[in-house]
């Protein structure tokens, strides 16, 4: 196979399925995201549902066609929290690999965090490090502290408090009831305290970098973006005050009102309150008043590895 051509990275997450295709020089050719809710119901059943897997596989078939159109010569696909928590997660990964032809992996929380940090800090000044990267997914939240992906003292924690999991398990009502919001905050705070007690190095980095749909959606809402603009969102800053304000505002609205807001992606309106709650609680626990928003994440880390010839695991 010709190695001097475009490469592709696919992330099958709990809430969304995403694709990044990059040229041989690392230049992005396309980024796609579809909300597929692969992890729907995993918390209660312990399995990926047939409907959720079919939704995701249909999107992956579309992505395969895009990869063919762009001449992709090598691809990697990862599945994260929902698949690793499900008893049939490997079954899904095998099916996803067959649909896409990509090299597959069911990532551990540590490897997910390592790849997220690799992508998030690649275009940051190393002098600003070490960094604390927070990647709020649907099923889990990864915290990663270090100067870069190759840092031998990398500290990683994977918390079972993703936005879909907190929404499905703890938030009741539309809008969510105050008692359920209190329970959710308490559960998230307890998980964060446990992670920081087990790995104190997570509290050391001065710069907090936030990734994934919750963080970028809050940034779009704060800027009032009617149309998604990656360049404006990337490396914008969310203050703790803004995150807490949006948590209160969105928690006081029903799903229809949230979806009507400019910057809200369809399919995220139900879980965004849980995501905002997680970010607000994390920033409070860490004593951070600012969060640098990054649009570079696990996909960028995967692409960098592909282009450098680095094995996935």
N, C-alpha and C positions, 0 to 999 in steps of 0.2 A: 504493500500500500504506500502510495506517495505521502510522505510526511509533511511536504511543503504545501499545505493547503489549509482551508478553514477547519476549525475544530468547534465542537459543540459541547455544552454542559447543560444537563437537565437536572432539576431539583424537584422531586416529588414530595412536597411538604404536606403537613396536616391540613392546611387550608387552601394552598394554591400549588399549581404546577407551573414551573417556569423554565424558559429556555434562553440561553445565551449562545450565539454563534459569533466567533471572532476569526478574523483573517490570520494568516501565518505570522504577521507582525504584531498581533495582539489587538488590532483595531476592531472594535465591536461592529458587527454587520447587522445584527438584529437582537432585540430583547423582547421576549413575549411573556405574558403572564395571564393565566386563566384560573379563576377560583373554582376549584373542583371538590373541596371539602372531603378529601380522602379519609380523614380521621373521624368523619361523622359517626357517632355512636360507639367508637372504640372504647371509650372510658367505661361504658356500661356493659358491653358485650364481650370485650377482649378480642374482637375480630374486626377486620375490614369487611364492610358489607359488600355484597355483589354489586349493588347499585353504585356505590362509591368507587369501586375498582373500575367498573365500566365507564363511569364519567371520566376518570383519569386516563384510561387507556384510549378513549376516543380522542382526547386532547393530544396524547402522545402520538397517535397516528397522524394527526395534523402536523405536529412538530416534525415528524419524520419526513413528510412531504416538503416542509420548509428547508430542512437540512439538505435534502436532495437537490432542491432548486439552487441552493447556495454552494453546492459542491463540497459538502463536509467530508473530510477524509478520516476523521477519528472523533469519537464521541464517548462521553462518560455520563452515567446516570446514577444519581443517588436518591435513596429514600431515607427519611429521617424519623422523627418521633412516632408518628402514627403507625408506620410499618414496623418499627422495632418493638413497639408495645403490643402488636397484634400477633395472635398465634398463627395467622396465615400471612404474615408480612413477607416472608421469603417467597411464598407462592406469587404474591403480587410483583415482587421485584423480578422474578423469572419471566413473568408475562410481559412486564414493561420492557425488559431487555429484548425479548423476541419482537415486540412491536417496533422498537426504535433501532435495534442493531447496536446499541451502545454497551460499553463495558459497565456492568452494574455493581453497585455496592450498597449494602444496608449499613449505614453509618452508625457508629457509637456516638454518644453525646460528646465525648472528648474529640473524636475526629471531626464531627460537625463543627464544634467550636474552633478547632485549629484551622479548618478551611475558611470559616467565616472571618477569622482574624486576618488570614493571609490576603483575602480579598479586600477587607475594609481598610487596612493600613498601607496598602501598596502605593497609594498616591499621597500619603501623608509624610511630612518631614519627620525622619527618625528622631531628630532633636526634640520633638514635642512628646516623645514617648518616655516611659512605657505607657501603653494604652490599656484601657478597660473597654472591651467590646461587649455590648449586650445585644443579643440576637433573639428577639421575641417572636417565637414561632407559634404555630397553632397548638401543638401538644406540649412543647417544652420551651424553656428559655435558657440559652447558653450564656454564661459569663466567662470571658477569656481575658486574662491579664498577661501582658508581655510586650516586649519591644518589637516583635515580629514573629512570623510563623516559624522561623528557625531558632527562636529563643529557647535555649535548653532549660530555662527555669519557667517555662510557660505554666500558668495556673489556669485550670479549667473546672467549671462546675456546670452540670446540666440539671436544671430545676424542672420538676414536673408541674409547671404552672403556665403553660401556653394559653393564648387567648381563647382558643376553641375549648380547651379542657376547663378553664375557669368558667367560661360562659355556660357550658353544658352541665357542669357539676354544681355550680354555686349560685348563679344568677337566676332569679325567678321574677317573672312578670315582664311586661312591656309597657312602659319603662320598668327597669328592675326595681324591686322593692328596697327601701332603705335597710331592712334587716339583712336581706341577701347581699347587699353591697358591703355591709359591715363584716359579714362572715367572709366574703371574698377578700377584703383587705386584710383581715386577720390571718387568713390562710396564706396569702402571698407573703405577708410580713414574716410569718413563721418560717416559710421556706427560705426566704432571703437570709434571715438570722442564722438558720442552720448551715447554709452554704458558707457564709462569712466566718462562722465559728470553725468550720472544717477546713477552710482555705483562707486564712487571713490575708494572704497576698492579693486577693481580689480587691481589697479596699485601698491598696497603695497607689495605683496609677492616678495621675492628676487629670488626665483627659478621658472623658466618657464618650464613647462612639456608639451610636444606636443604629441598628439595622432592622430591616424587614418592614412588612406592610403596615403594622401599627405605627411605627415611628415615621415612615414617609407620609402616611395619611394624615397624621397630626400636623406634620410640617406643611402639607398642602392646605389643610384647613386653616392653619395659623396665617398663611400667606394669602388665603382667599383665592386659590388657583382654581378657576373653572375648568381649565384644561391641564392635564398632567404635563409637567415640564421638568424632566430629569435634571437638566442643568441648573435650574433654580433651586431644586430640592437638595441636590447633592452638596454637602458641606454647608448647608444652612444650619442655624442653631435654634434649638428648642430650649427655652428657659423652664425651670421647675414651676414657676408661676403659670406659664402658658399650659404646661401639661396638666397641672391640677385644675386649671380653669376649664379646659376641654373635657377632662374627666367628669367634672360636675355638670357641665352643659349637656354632654352627650348622654349621661346617666339620667337626666331629667326629660329626655325626649323618647318618643317611641321610634321603632325602626323606620317607619315611613318618613318621619321628619329628618332623621339622620341621613337617609338615602337621598333626600332632596337637597342636601347641602353640597355646594360645589367642592369637588375634591374627594368625595366619598365614592369608592368603587363599589359597584353592585356585588353583593355577596360578602361584604365586610361590615355592613351596617349593623348586623346582630352581634358580632364579636368585638367591635371596636371599643366598647365600654370596658370590657375585660382587659383588652390590650393597654388602654390608657391607664387603667388602675394598676396594672403590673409596672408600667414605666414610672408612674408617679411614686409608687411604693418603693421601687428600687432606688430612685434618685434621692428620696428622703432617707432611706437606710444608709446610703453611701455618702450622704452629705454633699451631693452634687447639685449645683444650681444651674448647670448648663449641660446640654447633650448635643454633641456634634452629629448631625444626621448624615449617614452615608448611604448612597445608592449602590456602592460596591460591596459585595457580600460573598457568600459561599460559591456562587456561580463564577465570580471573578477569580476566586482562589482555585477552583477546579480548572478553569481555562489556563491560568498561569502554570499549573502543574502539567497539563497536557502539552503546552508549548515547550516546557522545559524537559519533558520526558520523565517527569517524576511519577513514580507509582502512586496510585490512589491511596493505598494503605501503608 
